[in-house]
Amino acid sequence: MLLKRLLARGRTASRTMAEDLGVRPDLTFFGGKGGVGKTTCAAAWALGRAKAGHPVLLVSTDPAHSLGDLLELPLGPRPKPVAVGLDAMELAPDVALAEYISNVKANLRELASPELRTIAERQADLAAGAPGALDAALFEAMVRCILDLGPGYNEVVFDTAPTGQTLQLLSLPEVMATWTDAMLARRREARAEWMERAPEGRSAEDRAVAILDARRRRFEQVRSLLADSDHTGFIPVLNADALSFVETRRMVDKLTRAGINIPCLIVNRVLPDSAQGDFVTALRTTQARYLRAIDSTFAHHPRLRVDHRAQEIRGIDALLELASRITAAAQ
């Protein structure tokens, strides 16, 4: 059954601390077009997993955060308990960028000669406004969630930004690893005259190489984890309409080419048979057309259909009810 195949990636909650120190968490990404309900599905999935005894960290990377509103709890850039076995956090891009630049400055203060530190820090401030800086900072924050916070959980669930930004973030491990490798090659080929020597006799150049090498290893770890189909999955969420269908088709093609596992798709807000009225009948006819297209186009991927509901989904109890519906649909 689909649910068993999905949950087979999960580890039991009875791991010892010693095992945790050497084990990385499962990773599950939820993505799709804006407004399709991916935050709701991600939160319901995470709650269901936590209720089943699998400690989960739920992370929102969407700049337009709605996870805290959905859970009816204030969230920030640090994990916060929201239910038994479930912590949640929202990665604010501006906070991530500030931390990223702060780390860059800290490294510059350690490596640069005193007379050049002010210039170097000014360059770091200017780099904060460079194209791609925000994405790089957000990716660094995601890496910390996976490698530093992740070992404390069985699973890390990401509620991602709309499709385009998500695909860009998922391609960053390769891009940043390539960039870091190029920097390492340059650093090892030449000694920088503006670096000072450390008191213990180890050159600042050596420390710079060590910093870059540590970053490269972290990027390689994340790249390897994303390609591990046994422990990483990307679940697209879509509605049965034209724009959502077309965008999901492009996303699935790109994820497949990137070698990222797609354990299933969630078709959200499908009108139940019990819905009545002329307007609903016309909408159901439109949905039926796209449901057939979805079944045909994504025939090689398992699909879950989640019925639309009249009541707004807000709070832990409503999400747990949705989690049970997703579980039932997956069986």
KANOR-V58411 format. One record per residue. SS is DSSP state (H for helix, E for strand, L for the rest). PSI is psi in whole degrees, -180 to 180 (none if undefined). Layout:
<<SS;PSI> <SS;PSI>>
This chain:
<<L;156> <H;-46> <H;-42> <H;-38> <H;-38> <H;-46> <H;-11> <L;-23> <L;-23> <L;151> <L;160> <L;159> <L;5> <L;21> <L;146> <L;165> <H;-38> <H;-40> <H;-38> <H;-35> <H;-24> <L;9> <L;137> <L;154> <L;161> <E;151> <E;129> <E;121> <E;134> <E;128> <E;170> <L;-177> <L;149> <L;135> <L;4> <L;-9> <L;24> <H;-34> <H;-43> <H;-45> <H;-41> <H;-44> <H;-41> <H;-43> <H;-48> <H;-42> <H;-42> <H;-41> <H;-42> <H;-41> <H;-29> <L;1> <L;18> <L;103> <L;130> <E;142> <E;121> <E;123> <E;127> <E;127> <L;6> <L;124> <L;-34> <L;74> <L;136> <L;0> <H;-46> <H;-40> <H;-41> <H;-44> <H;-10> <L;41> <L;141> <L;130> <L;157> <L;-163> <L;8> <L;148> <L;138> <E;131> <E;131> <E;-18> <E;169> <L;120> <L;3> <E;123> <E;151> <E;154> <E;158> <E;122> <L;103> <L;123> <H;-39> <H;-38> <H;-43> <H;-41> <H;-41> <H;-42> <H;-39> <H;-49> <H;-36> <H;-41> <H;-40> <H;-45> <H;-39> <H;-41> <H;-40> <H;-39> <H;-32> <H;-33> <H;-34> <E;151> <L;152> <H;-40> <H;-14> <H;-2> <H;-42> <H;-44> <H;-44> <H;-41> <H;-35> <H;-39> <H;-36> <H;-41> <H;-40> <H;-36> <H;-25> <L;-26> <L;4> <L;149> <L;133> <L;-10> <H;-41> <H;-42> <H;-42> <H;-41> <H;-42> <H;-38> <H;-42> <H;-40> <H;-39> <H;-39> <H;-42> <H;-40> <H;-41> <H;-50> <H;-32> <H;-45> <H;-33> <H;-41> <H;-14> <H;0> <L;160> <L;-31> <E;141> <E;122> <E;126> <E;123> <E;105> <L;170> <L;170> <L;159> <H;-53> <H;-48> <H;-37> <H;-47> <H;-36> <H;-43> <H;-41> <H;-20> <H;-11> <H;-32> <H;-44> <H;-46> <H;-48> <H;-33> <H;-41> <H;-44> <H;-45> <H;-40> <H;-41> <H;-41> <H;-42> <H;-42> <H;-42> <H;-41> <H;-35> <H;-18> <H;-29> <L;148> <L;131> <L;124> <L;-24> <L;5> <E;140> <L;165> <E;139> <L;153> <L;-32> <L;3> <L;-7> <L;127> <E;154> <H;-31> <H;-43> <H;-40> <H;-39> <H;-43> <H;-40> <H;-41> <H;-48> <H;-39> <H;-38> <H;-40> <H;-43> <H;-42> <H;-38> <H;-43> <H;-40> <H;-38> <H;-47> <H;-41> <H;-42> <H;-40> <H;-41> <H;-31> <L;-3> <L;97> <L;-18> <L;-23> <L;2> <E;135> <E;149> <E;120> <E;105> <E;140> <E;132> <E;162> <E;164> <L;69> <L;169> <H;-53> <H;-43> <H;-42> <H;-48> <H;-44> <H;-39> <H;-38> <H;-44> <H;-42> <H;-44> <H;-41> <H;-45> <H;-40> <H;-40> <H;-44> <H;-31> <L;-5> <L;22> <L;130> <L;136> <L;93> <L;-29> <L;170> <E;146> <E;117> <E;107> <E;154> <E;41> <E;129> <L;129> <L;159> <L;-25> <L;-15> <L;138> <L;167> <L;155> <H;-45> <H;-45> <H;-38> <H;-43> <H;-41> <H;-38> <H;-36> <H;-43> <H;-46> <H;-40> <H;-37> <H;-44> <H;-27> <H;-40> <H;-39> <H;-40> <H;-46> <H;-37> <H;-48> <H;-40> <L;36> <L;-26> <L;-1> <L;135> <L;147> <E;136> <E;135> <E;127> <E;120> <E;147> <L;154> <L;151> <L;-32> <L;144> <L;139> <L;110> <L;137> <H;165> <H;-45> <H;-44> <H;-38> <H;-37> <H;-37> <H;-41> <H;-39> <H;-40> <H;-34> <H;-40> <H;-42> <H;-44> <H;-38> <H;-27> <H;-14> <L;none>>
